[in-house]
Amino acid sequence: MPGQPEIHGDRILLRPWRATDVDFVLSVSTDPLIPLISQVPDRPDAAGALAFVDAQRVRFESGRGWAWAVVPSGQEKAVGYVGALWVAQSAARASIGYWTGPAARRSGVTADAVRTASGWLLVEAGVARLEAYIEPWNEGSVRVAEKAGFEREGLMRSFAPIGGHRRDAYLYARIAPETT
Ligand SMILES: CC(C)(COP(=O)(O)OP(=O)(O)OC[C@H]1O[C@@H](n2cnc3c(N)ncnc32)[C@H](O)[C@@H]1OP(=O)(O)O)[C@@H](O)C(=O)NCCC(=O)NCCS
């Protein structure tokens, strides 16, 4: 089976995670939100950061989904994450997640990464419906999703525990283009 592909967007490259991304993972472990919504360790712990990178690297091979490091075009270092997990593979339904380190925010990188990844998943990877779950207060994430072609479908009450409390989430989705 071929590995997870690298994909170019307008201003970013999506590539598989590498062991050399550990320093970046350590740098976001002190972010107030990223460790709560991802497998990033919640303290700067080298073993935990390496475990994060390893988990991203095996996701595709294990058939659970996709996980890319987001790298600005022409650069080497990762500035963020975008990935997807099957929710119900038999129904071709998956969910997307994303985060970007504080230094690279508000530069359009995340919107390009999410637009690029979701377009590829819906056209090339057999995903028919791609969902995103966003807490209502998270205006930046709402903007990213809408710029990447996702539409809001409703509010899911008490959707998931985040930081010790159950949180509501907007349900967003982007649908594969018709092929017939
Ligand atoms: C939310 C997050 C992904 C936004 O990433 P970003 O790199 O700033 O996004 P972009 O630069 O691509 O910005 C896309 C749009 O969102 C807007 N935006 C970004 N952050 C914003 C904020 N905090 N408030 C309002 N608008 C915001 C940008 O201005 C831009 O809008 P524009 O094109 O109309 O000017 C980032 O802040 C983050 O990783 N936060 C922590 C993790 C998280 O919340 N992940 C998503 C969970 S659902």
PDBQT file of the ligand as one rigid body, heavy atoms in Angstrom, charges set to zero:
ROOT
HETATM    1  C1  LIG A 201      -8.309  28.324  15.630  1.00  0.00    +0.000 C 
HETATM    2  C2  LIG A 201      -6.989  28.279  14.886  1.00  0.00    +0.000 C 
HETATM    3  C3  LIG A 201      -6.877  26.916  14.199  1.00  0.00    +0.000 C 
HETATM    4  C4  LIG A 201      -6.994  29.391  13.821  1.00  0.00    +0.000 C 
HETATM    5  O1  LIG A 201      -5.797  29.270  13.088  1.00  0.00    +0.000 OA
HETATM    6  P1  LIG A 201      -5.164  30.493  12.266  1.00  0.00    +0.000 P 
HETATM    7  O2  LIG A 201      -3.847  30.015  11.744  1.00  0.00    +0.000 OA
HETATM    8  O3  LIG A 201      -5.176  31.725  13.051  1.00  0.00    +0.000 OA
HETATM    9  O4  LIG A 201      -6.200  30.629  11.052  1.00  0.00    +0.000 OA
HETATM   10  P2  LIG A 201      -5.975  31.453   9.707  1.00  0.00    +0.000 P 
HETATM   11  O5  LIG A 201      -4.796  32.342   9.822  1.00  0.00    +0.000 OA
HETATM   12  O6  LIG A 201      -6.014  30.497   8.556  1.00  0.00    +0.000 OA
HETATM   13  O7  LIG A 201      -7.245  32.388   9.700  1.00  0.00    +0.000 OA
HETATM   14  C5  LIG A 201      -8.459  32.096   9.036  1.00  0.00    +0.000 C 
HETATM   15  C6  LIG A 201      -9.454  33.203   9.358  1.00  0.00    +0.000 C 
HETATM   16  O8  LIG A 201      -9.792  33.130  10.756  1.00  0.00    +0.000 OA
HETATM   17  C7  LIG A 201      -9.589  34.395  11.370  1.00  0.00    +0.000 C 
HETATM   18  N1  LIG A 201      -9.212  34.155  12.741  1.00  0.00    +0.000 N 
HETATM   19  C8  LIG A 201      -8.191  33.387  13.199  1.00  0.00    +0.000 A 
HETATM   20  N2  LIG A 201      -8.170  33.402  14.537  1.00  0.00    +0.000 NA
HETATM   21  C9  LIG A 201      -9.199  34.192  14.923  1.00  0.00    +0.000 A 
HETATM   22  C10 LIG A 201      -9.690  34.583  16.197  1.00  0.00    +0.000 A 
HETATM   23  N3  LIG A 201      -9.111  34.172  17.328  1.00  0.00    +0.000 N 
HETATM   24  N4  LIG A 201     -10.777  35.396  16.240  1.00  0.00    +0.000 NA
HETATM   25  C11 LIG A 201     -11.368  35.798  15.100  1.00  0.00    +0.000 A 
HETATM   26  N5  LIG A 201     -10.944  35.453  13.849  1.00  0.00    +0.000 NA
HETATM   27  C12 LIG A 201      -9.867  34.661  13.786  1.00  0.00    +0.000 A 
HETATM   28  C13 LIG A 201      -8.489  35.029  10.534  1.00  0.00    +0.000 C 
HETATM   29  O9  LIG A 201      -8.459  36.413  10.683  1.00  0.00    +0.000 OA
HETATM   30  C14 LIG A 201      -8.900  34.599   9.153  1.00  0.00    +0.000 C 
HETATM   31  O10 LIG A 201      -9.994  35.353   8.694  1.00  0.00    +0.000 OA
HETATM   32  P3  LIG A 201      -9.929  36.257   7.387  1.00  0.00    +0.000 P 
HETATM   33  O11 LIG A 201      -9.323  35.424   6.315  1.00  0.00    +0.000 OA
HETATM   34  O12 LIG A 201     -11.343  36.630   7.163  1.00  0.00    +0.000 OA
HETATM   35  O13 LIG A 201      -9.040  37.379   7.766  1.00  0.00    +0.000 OA
HETATM   36  C15 LIG A 201      -5.794  28.496  15.854  1.00  0.00    +0.000 C 
HETATM   37  O14 LIG A 201      -5.994  29.669  16.599  1.00  0.00    +0.000 OA
HETATM   38  C16 LIG A 201      -5.562  27.325  16.801  1.00  0.00    +0.000 C 
HETATM   39  O15 LIG A 201      -4.872  26.367  16.456  1.00  0.00    +0.000 OA
HETATM   40  N6  LIG A 201      -6.147  27.406  18.023  1.00  0.00    +0.000 N 
HETATM   41  C17 LIG A 201      -5.987  26.345  19.030  1.00  0.00    +0.000 C 
HETATM   42  C18 LIG A 201      -6.545  24.997  18.557  1.00  0.00    +0.000 C 
HETATM   43  C19 LIG A 201      -7.950  25.068  17.966  1.00  0.00    +0.000 C 
HETATM   44  O16 LIG A 201      -8.792  25.856  18.368  1.00  0.00    +0.000 OA
HETATM   45  N7  LIG A 201      -8.197  24.187  16.967  1.00  0.00    +0.000 N 
HETATM   46  C20 LIG A 201      -9.509  24.047  16.336  1.00  0.00    +0.000 C 
HETATM   47  C21 LIG A 201     -10.389  23.205  17.206  1.00  0.00    +0.000 C 
HETATM   48  S1  LIG A 201     -12.003  22.965  16.471  1.00  0.00    +0.000 SA
ENDROOT
TORSDOF 0
